[in-house]
Amino acid sequence: MKLFRNLLLIGFLIVVLLLLFNFRKVKRLHRVMNFFEPEMIHENFYHSTDFTPFHTVKKSPNPYYFEKGTTISLPNFKYEDKTHTAKNYIDSLFVTGLAIVKNNQLLFEEYYNGNSANTTHISWSVAKSFVSVLLGIAIDEGYIKSIEEPIDKYVPQLKGSGYEGVKIVDVLQMSSGIGFDENYGDFWSDINQWSRGFALGQSQNEFAASLKNLRPPGTEFDYVSLDTHVLAMLIVNSTKTSLSNYMQQKLWQPIGAEFDAQWNIDDNDMEIAFGCLNATLRDYLKFGQLVINNGNWNGKQIVSAKWLKDSRTITKPHLKKVADGSTGYGYQWWLPIGDGNEMVARGHSGQYIYINLKTKTVIAQNSANIKNNDKSYLYSNFPVILAFFRAVNESLLSN
């Protein structure tokens, strides 16, 4: 009996010591596993860098400020023959910030639920569209010869994985063929297993290299966040610098970012490229304005107009209607079905940058939608959000 008690005591002491030595990781795991809980969601979305390591993307020494236009009132909008008020939209989607620019004029900017103009808010998958533009810049600069090349040519770590032999373009278009379950509502899904591994210090690069192919590349759309991660690996390997540093030099400072951004990283110094860029609403607007400007900013071509045009061109039948059928998909951009002038960067829980090239309108939105995984909830569905954005755009036609 005494031996048993001693063994229990030793076991208890070992557990205590392990917890003490890994307190940071245990604390991070707790925050990650409860990221979307209602009582924590705002704190986590505004302060993700408090419990995860990050790289700073330094602001521009010469920040750009949009000209202030006449503030507009938000319109009501119709969806499925019912009229919805803008207030109901903001309340029901748990919006934390909304800003609108047209013709370089700031027409609306409001914050809710503790958000503010100088708060950096997690982007979630809006970051994917940033990675797309950074890849375009790297190609413009000659670091990568062609998106028709296999990605493992530039990222040897992916040899032997499901990504071996997969063309860069197929990864860009979420058609890599990789088997990956993106269901945030399933505890055992691949994305949630990844998040727990990240919290405990697992290398994202190694995780990506462990994935297997499920179907022939370039034949079927399947939203795989790790596709964006391997694009980031491609950029880092090719440019020989971090994703954050490349963004700071080639994108963030050139467009006159008003505030520092942060990009969460894993314990191996690699950015969580597919979803953990943190920036202010005003600076998200500038990214959208760069697209409106066909990649040009104050006379300097930041990314080629051709890359942006290719990014919004649907080249294959399986990309014409994806997900809920209301949108196509390009180079890490959602392309709503319509006149071909809309591009959307879209992230979990209601993060959006809506761009209308025809009317030169950008709408940036942050939200903390606690019902995001419940598709029976009206405001967790993209067609509703798109209906609101289009109503705003329509209301601006007279401006």
C-alpha positions in Angstrom: 0.0 0.0 0.0 2.9 2.4 0.9 4.5 1.7 -2.4 1.3 2.4 -4.2 0.9 5.8 -2.4 4.5 6.7 -3.3 3.9 5.8 -6.9 0.8 8.0 -7.0 2.7 10.8 -5.3 5.5 10.5 -7.8 3.0 10.5 -10.7 1.3 13.5 -9.3 4.6 15.4 -9.0 5.5 14.5 -12.6 2.2 15.9 -13.9 2.7 19.1 -11.8 6.2 19.5 -13.1 5.1 18.9 -16.7 2.3 21.5 -16.3 4.7 24.0 -14.8 7.3 23.6 -17.6 4.6 23.7 -20.3 2.3 26.3 -18.7 2.5 28.6 -21.7 1.4 25.8 -24.1 -1.3 24.5 -21.8 -2.7 28.1 -21.4 -2.5 28.6 -25.2 -4.3 25.3 -25.8 -7.1 26.4 -23.5 -7.5 29.7 -25.3 -7.4 28.0 -28.7 -9.9 25.4 -27.8 -12.2 28.1 -26.5 -11.5 30.7 -29.2 -15.1 31.0 -30.3 -16.9 30.8 -27.0 -19.3 33.7 -26.5 -17.7 34.9 -23.3 -14.2 34.9 -24.8 -14.7 35.6 -28.5 -14.2 39.4 -28.4 -11.1 39.2 -26.3 -9.6 36.5 -28.5 -10.4 38.3 -31.8 -8.9 41.6 -30.5 -6.0 40.2 -28.6 -4.9 36.9 -30.2 -1.3 38.0 -29.9 -1.6 38.0 -26.1 -1.3 34.2 -26.0 0.4 33.3 -29.3 3.8 34.3 -30.7 3.7 36.7 -33.6 5.7 38.7 -36.1 5.1 42.5 -36.4 4.4 43.9 -39.8 5.5 47.5 -39.3 3.3 50.4 -40.4 4.3 52.8 -43.1 6.4 55.8 -42.2 4.1 57.7 -44.5 0.6 56.5 -43.8 -2.2 57.1 -46.2 -5.5 58.5 -45.1 -8.7 58.3 -47.1 -10.4 61.5 -47.9 -13.4 62.0 -45.7 -16.6 62.0 -47.7 -20.2 62.7 -46.6 -21.2 59.9 -44.1 -23.9 57.7 -45.5 -26.8 55.9 -43.9 -26.8 52.1 -44.3 -29.7 50.8 -46.4 -32.2 48.1 -45.7 -31.9 45.1 -48.0 -33.9 42.2 -49.4 -33.2 38.5 -49.1 -35.6 35.8 -50.0 -38.4 38.3 -50.5 -38.0 39.7 -47.0 -36.7 43.1 -46.0 -34.0 43.2 -43.4 -32.8 46.4 -41.7 -29.1 47.3 -41.5 -29.4 47.4 -37.7 -30.7 43.9 -37.6 -27.8 42.8 -39.9 -25.2 44.4 -37.6 -26.8 43.0 -34.4 -27.5 39.5 -35.9 -24.1 39.1 -37.4 -22.4 40.4 -34.2 -20.5 43.0 -36.3 -17.6 44.6 -34.5 -16.6 47.0 -37.3 -17.8 48.2 -40.6 -16.2 50.7 -43.0 -17.0 51.8 -46.6 -14.9 53.5 -49.2 -15.9 54.6 -52.7 -13.7 56.5 -55.1 -11.1 56.8 -52.4 -13.5 58.6 -50.1 -14.4 57.2 -46.6 -18.1 57.2 -46.4 -18.8 55.1 -43.3 -16.8 53.9 -40.3 -18.4 52.5 -37.2 -17.2 50.2 -34.4 -19.2 48.0 -32.0 -18.7 45.6 -29.1 -15.4 47.1 -27.8 -13.7 47.3 -31.2 -12.0 50.6 -32.2 -10.2 52.3 -35.1 -6.8 51.3 -33.7 -7.6 47.8 -32.7 -6.0 45.0 -34.8 -8.7 42.4 -35.4 -8.0 38.8 -36.5 -8.6 38.3 -40.2 -9.2 34.6 -40.3 -9.3 33.5 -43.9 -9.3 37.0 -45.3 -5.5 36.5 -44.9 -5.7 34.0 -47.8 -6.2 36.8 -50.3 -3.2 38.6 -48.8 -1.1 35.5 -49.4 -2.4 35.5 -53.0 -1.2 39.0 -53.6 2.1 38.3 -52.0 2.6 35.3 -54.3 1.7 37.5 -57.2 4.4 40.0 -56.2 7.0 37.2 -55.8 6.1 36.0 -59.3 6.4 39.5 -60.6 9.8 39.8 -59.1 11.0 36.5 -60.7 11.3 34.4 -57.6 8.9 31.9 -59.1 8.9 31.1 -62.8 5.3 29.8 -63.4 2.3 28.7 -61.4 2.1 25.7 -63.8 5.2 24.2 -62.0 4.9 21.7 -59.2 5.0 23.3 -55.8 7.5 20.8 -54.5 10.1 22.1 -57.0 10.3 25.2 -54.6 9.4 23.4 -51.4 11.4 20.1 -51.2 9.9 19.4 -47.8 6.7 18.5 -49.6 8.2 15.7 -51.6 6.6 12.4 -50.5 3.5 14.3 -49.3 0.1 14.6 -51.0 1.5 17.9 -52.5 4.2 16.3 -54.5 3.7 17.0 -58.2 0.7 19.3 -57.6 0.8 22.4 -59.7 1.0 25.7 -57.9 -2.1 26.9 -59.7 -4.2 24.0 -58.3 -3.1 24.9 -54.8 -4.1 28.5 -55.5 -7.5 27.5 -56.6 -8.2 25.1 -53.7 -8.0 22.2 -56.1 -5.0 20.4 -54.7 -6.7 17.1 -54.2 -5.6 17.0 -50.6 -7.9 15.2 -48.1 -8.8 17.6 -45.3 -11.8 18.2 -43.1 -12.4 21.9 -42.5 -15.4 21.5 -40.2 -14.8 23.8 -37.2 -17.8 22.3 -35.5 -16.3 18.8 -35.3 -13.8 18.3 -32.5 -12.0 15.6 -34.5 -11.9 17.4 -37.8 -8.5 18.0 -39.4 -8.6 21.8 -38.9 -9.3 21.3 -35.2 -6.6 18.7 -34.8 -4.3 21.2 -36.5 -5.3 23.9 -34.1 -4.6 21.8 -31.0 -1.2 20.8 -32.5 -0.4 24.4 -33.2 -1.2 25.3 -29.6 1.1 22.6 -28.3 4.0 23.7 -30.5 3.7 21.4 -33.6 5.4 22.6 -36.8 2.8 23.7 -39.4 5.3 22.8 -42.1 5.6 19.2 -40.8 1.8 19.0 -40.5 1.4 20.1 -44.2 4.0 17.6 -45.3 2.0 14.8 -43.5 -1.2 15.3 -45.6 -2.2 12.9 -48.2 -3.9 13.2 -51.6 -7.5 12.1 -51.9 -8.4 12.9 -55.5 -6.6 14.0 -58.7 -5.4 17.6 -58.5 -7.1 20.2 -60.6 -10.4 18.3 -60.8 -12.5 19.3 -57.8 -12.8 22.4 -55.5 -12.3 21.5 -51.9 -11.6 24.2 -49.3 -8.3 23.2 -47.6 -6.7 25.9 -45.5 -3.4 24.1 -45.5 -3.3 24.8 -49.3 -2.7 28.4 -48.3 0.0 27.4 -45.8 2.0 25.6 -48.5 1.7 28.7 -50.7 3.3 30.6 -47.8 6.0 28.0 -47.6 6.5 28.6 -51.4 6.9 32.4 -50.8 9.2 32.0 -47.8 11.5 29.4 -49.6 11.6 31.5 -52.8 12.2 35.0 -51.3 14.4 33.8 -48.5 12.6 36.0 -45.9 9.6 35.6 -43.6 6.1 36.1 -44.9 5.7 39.0 -42.5 8.9 40.8 -43.6 8.0 40.3 -47.3 4.6 41.7 -46.7 6.0 44.7 -44.8 8.5 45.6 -47.5 6.4 44.8 -50.6 2.8 45.5 -49.6 2.1 47.0 -46.1 4.4 50.0 -46.1 3.9 50.7 -49.8 0.1 51.1 -49.4 0.5 53.5 -46.5 -0.6 51.2 -43.7 -1.6 53.4 -40.7 -1.0 50.8 -38.0 1.3 47.9 -37.3 -0.2 44.5 -38.2 0.7 41.3 -36.5 0.9 37.8 -38.0 0.6 34.9 -35.5 3.4 32.3 -35.9 4.0 28.8 -34.7 6.8 27.8 -32.4 9.0 27.3 -35.4 8.7 31.0 -36.5 6.3 30.3 -39.4 3.2 32.4 -39.9 -0.2 31.0 -39.6 -0.7 32.1 -43.2 -4.2 31.0 -43.8 -6.0 32.9 -41.1 -4.1 34.8 -38.4 -3.2 38.2 -39.8 -4.3 40.9 -37.4 -4.9 44.4 -38.8 -7.2 47.4 -38.4 -10.3 48.0 -40.4 -8.8 51.1 -42.1 -5.8 49.1 -43.3 -8.0 46.2 -44.6 -9.8 48.9 -46.7 -6.4 49.9 -48.2 -5.8 46.4 -49.3 -9.1 46.4 -51.1 -8.4 49.8 -52.6 -5.1 48.4 -54.0 -7.2 45.8 -55.9 -9.5 48.6 -57.1 -6.4 50.4 -58.4 -5.3 47.3 -60.4 -2.3 46.9 -58.1 -1.1 50.5 -58.4 -0.6 52.8 -55.5 0.3 56.4 -56.0 2.0 55.6 -59.3 3.9 52.6 -58.1 2.9 49.1 -59.3 2.8 47.0 -56.2 1.4 43.9 -57.9 0.8 43.4 -61.6 -2.6 44.2 -63.0 -2.3 40.9 -64.9 -2.0 38.9 -61.6 -5.1 40.5 -60.2 -7.0 39.9 -63.4 -6.0 36.3 -63.4 -6.9 36.1 -59.7 -10.6 36.9 -60.6 -10.8 34.8 -63.7 -12.5 31.5 -63.4 -10.6 29.1 -65.6 -12.1 25.7 -64.9 -15.7 24.4 -64.8 -15.3 23.0 -61.2 -14.6 26.6 -60.0 -17.7 28.3 -61.4 -20.0 27.4 -58.6 -18.6 26.3 -55.3 -19.7 25.9 -51.7 -23.3 27.2 -51.5 -23.4 27.8 -55.3 -23.6 31.6 -55.0 -19.9 32.1 -55.9 -17.0 30.9 -57.9 -13.4 30.8 -56.8 -10.1 32.2 -58.2 -6.6 32.6 -56.7 -7.7 32.6 -53.1 -10.5 35.0 -53.8 -14.3 34.3 -53.7 -16.0 35.5 -56.9 -19.7 36.1 -56.5 -21.8 35.0 -59.5 -22.9 38.2 -61.3 -21.3 40.7 -63.7 -17.8 39.6 -62.9 -16.9 42.9 -61.1 -17.0 41.6 -57.5 -14.2 40.0 -55.5 -14.5 38.9 -51.8 -11.9 38.1 -49.2 -13.8 36.1 -46.7 -13.0 34.8 -43.2 -14.6 32.8 -40.4 -17.1 34.4 -38.1 -17.9 37.3 -40.4 -14.6 38.9 -41.6 -15.0 40.3 -45.1 -13.4 42.6 -47.7 -15.9 43.2 -50.4 -14.7 44.8 -53.6 -16.7 46.1 -56.5 -14.4 47.0 -59.4 -17.1 48.7 -61.5 -18.3 51.1 -58.8 -14.9 51.4 -57.1 -16.3 50.4 -53.8 -14.6 48.6 -50.9 -16.5 47.4 -47.8 -14.4 46.0 -44.9 -16.2 44.2 -42.1 -15.1 42.6 -38.8 -17.5 40.4 -36.8 -17.6 37.9 -34.0 -20.4 35.7 -35.1 -20.8 33.2 -32.3 -23.2 31.2 -34.5 -20.9 30.9 -37.5 -20.9 27.1 -37.5 -24.7 26.9 -37.4 -25.8 27.1 -41.1 -29.5 27.0 -40.0 -28.9 30.5 -38.6 -29.7 33.0 -41.4 -26.7 35.3 -40.8 -24.2 32.5 -40.9 -24.7 32.1 -44.7 -22.7 34.0 -47.3 -25.7 34.8 -49.6 -27.2 37.0 -46.9 -24.0 38.9 -46.3 -23.6 39.3 -50.0 -27.1 40.7 -50.3 -26.3 43.4 -47.7 -23.0 44.3 -49.5 -24.8 44.6 -52.8 -27.5 46.8 -51.3 -24.8 49.1 -49.9 -23.1 49.2 -53.3 -26.4 49.9 -55.0 -27.2 52.7 -52.6 -23.9 54.4 -53.4 -24.5 54.6 -57.2 -25.8 58.1 -56.8 -22.7 59.2 -54.9 
